Amino acid sequence: MRWGSYQIPGIARHPTGSPGGAETQISVEAELKEKRSVLKLFKSLSQARALEVALQCGNFTLLPSSTTAPSPVLAFLRSWECVHFLILLNFGHQEAALTDHWTPGLPMQGAIVVSSRLDRQGAVALDTLRLQPREALVVKLFDTNYNRS
């Protein structure tokens, strides 16, 4: 990825704007202007990881999705001392909700720290949380009495 939208001397430009081919060249400068760019998602995830020890080196606990049918949603916890994060990834093409298989023993309140769509943050109740198709969420759980072994 280039830093800016400048032209490099000696490189012929294709009519699409990219040198030597039809593929689009994306620059950091252009990504910073986009409201929901991959660069902004990367920066959001990196910042959350830098600020939270649980996301850096916390314990990993895979949560079972269902006892009968496979699910397109992958759910796991990252925990460090009394700080817990629920990470949800919906690989499916349809909206998905959390099931009772994921939530027993989990606090029912949290805050969305990062959304892969970069369109939502803040307080959320797990019993009403819905994942959009191809969406991933990082949710910080709130419960001082929560103790997952």
C-alpha positions as CSV (number, residue, x, y, z in Angstrom):
1,M,0.0,0.0,0.0
2,R,1.4,3.4,-1.0
3,W,1.4,6.3,1.4
4,G,0.0,8.9,-0.9
5,S,-1.7,9.4,-4.2
6,Y,1.4,10.8,-5.9
7,Q,2.8,9.4,-9.2
8,I,6.3,7.8,-9.1
9,P,8.5,9.2,-11.8
10,G,9.3,6.8,-14.7
11,I,6.3,4.6,-14.1
12,A,3.6,4.8,-16.8
13,R,0.1,5.1,-15.5
14,H,-2.7,2.8,-16.8
15,P,-6.0,4.6,-17.6
16,T,-7.5,3.2,-14.4
17,G,-4.9,5.1,-12.4
18,S,-2.7,2.2,-11.4
19,P,0.7,1.5,-13.0
20,G,0.9,-1.4,-15.4
21,G,-2.5,-3.0,-14.7
22,A,-6.2,-2.6,-14.1
23,E,-6.1,-3.3,-10.4
24,T,-6.7,-0.4,-8.1
25,Q,-3.9,1.0,-6.1
26,I,-5.0,2.0,-2.6
27,S,-3.0,4.5,-0.6
28,V,-2.9,5.2,3.1
29,E,-4.0,8.7,2.3
30,A,-7.1,7.4,0.6
31,E,-7.8,4.9,3.3
32,L,-7.6,7.6,6.0
33,K,-10.4,9.5,4.2
34,E,-12.7,6.5,4.1
35,K,-15.2,6.2,6.9
36,R,-15.0,2.4,7.1
37,S,-11.6,1.4,5.6
38,V,-9.5,-1.7,6.3
39,L,-6.8,0.6,7.6
40,K,-9.2,2.1,10.2
41,L,-10.3,-1.4,11.2
42,F,-6.7,-2.5,11.6
43,K,-6.0,0.7,13.7
44,S,-9.1,0.0,15.9
45,L,-8.1,-3.6,16.6
46,S,-4.5,-2.6,17.2
47,Q,-5.5,0.1,19.7
48,A,-7.8,-2.2,21.6
49,R,-5.1,-4.9,21.8
50,A,-2.5,-2.4,22.9
51,L,-4.8,-1.1,25.7
52,E,-6.0,-4.5,27.0
53,V,-3.8,-7.2,28.5
54,A,-6.6,-9.7,28.1
55,L,-6.4,-9.3,24.3
56,Q,-2.6,-9.5,24.3
57,C,-1.9,-12.5,26.4
58,G,-5.1,-13.5,28.1
59,N,-6.4,-17.0,28.4
60,F,-8.3,-18.4,25.4
61,T,-11.6,-20.3,25.8
62,L,-13.4,-21.5,22.8
63,L,-17.2,-21.4,23.4
64,P,-19.3,-24.3,22.0
65,S,-21.8,-23.1,19.4
66,S,-24.4,-25.9,19.6
67,T,-24.7,-29.5,20.6
68,T,-26.7,-30.5,17.5
69,A,-25.9,-28.5,14.4
70,P,-22.8,-26.6,13.3
71,S,-22.9,-22.9,13.4
72,P,-21.3,-20.2,11.1
73,V,-20.5,-18.3,14.2
74,L,-17.2,-18.7,16.0
75,A,-17.2,-17.5,19.6
76,F,-14.4,-17.4,22.1
77,L,-13.3,-15.6,25.3
78,R,-10.0,-13.8,26.1
79,S,-9.6,-13.3,29.8
80,W,-7.0,-11.8,32.1
81,E,-7.7,-11.7,35.8
82,C,-11.2,-10.1,36.1
83,V,-11.2,-8.6,32.5
84,H,-13.1,-10.6,29.9
85,F,-13.6,-10.1,26.2
86,L,-16.1,-12.0,24.0
87,I,-15.0,-12.3,20.4
88,L,-17.7,-13.2,17.9
89,L,-17.1,-13.9,14.2
90,N,-20.1,-14.6,11.9
91,F,-18.8,-16.4,8.8
92,G,-22.3,-17.0,7.5
93,H,-24.4,-15.2,4.9
94,Q,-27.3,-14.5,7.3
95,E,-27.8,-12.6,10.5
96,A,-27.0,-14.6,13.7
97,A,-27.9,-14.3,17.3
98,L,-26.2,-15.7,20.4
99,T,-27.6,-18.9,21.6
100,D,-27.9,-20.4,25.1
101,H,-25.0,-22.6,24.3
102,W,-22.7,-19.6,24.3
103,T,-24.1,-17.6,27.1
104,P,-24.5,-19.8,30.2
105,G,-22.4,-18.3,32.9
106,L,-21.5,-15.2,30.8
107,P,-22.3,-11.7,32.0
108,M,-25.3,-10.5,30.0
109,Q,-24.0,-6.9,29.7
110,G,-21.0,-5.6,27.8
111,A,-19.7,-2.9,25.4
112,I,-18.8,-3.4,21.8
113,V,-15.2,-2.2,21.5
114,V,-14.6,-3.0,17.8
115,S,-17.0,-4.0,15.0
116,S,-15.6,-5.2,11.7
117,R,-18.1,-2.9,10.0
118,L,-16.9,0.1,12.1
119,D,-20.6,1.1,12.6
120,R,-21.3,0.3,16.2
121,Q,-19.7,0.8,19.6
122,G,-20.9,1.0,23.2
123,A,-23.2,-0.8,25.6
124,V,-25.0,-4.0,24.5
125,A,-27.0,-6.7,26.1
126,L,-25.9,-10.2,25.0
127,D,-29.4,-11.6,25.0
128,T,-30.4,-9.1,22.2
129,L,-27.1,-9.0,20.3
130,R,-27.3,-9.9,16.7
131,L,-24.4,-10.3,14.3
132,Q,-24.8,-9.2,10.7
133,P,-23.6,-11.4,7.9
134,R,-19.8,-11.6,7.7
135,E,-19.5,-9.4,10.9
136,A,-17.0,-9.7,13.7
137,L,-17.3,-8.1,17.2
138,V,-15.0,-7.6,20.1
139,V,-17.2,-7.2,23.3
140,K,-15.8,-6.3,26.7
141,L,-18.0,-8.0,29.3
142,F,-19.2,-6.3,32.4
143,D,-19.7,-8.3,35.6
144,T,-17.6,-8.1,38.7
145,N,-18.9,-11.5,39.9
146,Y,-18.0,-13.4,36.7
147,N,-15.5,-16.2,37.2
148,R,-14.9,-18.6,34.4
149,S,-12.5,-21.4,35.1
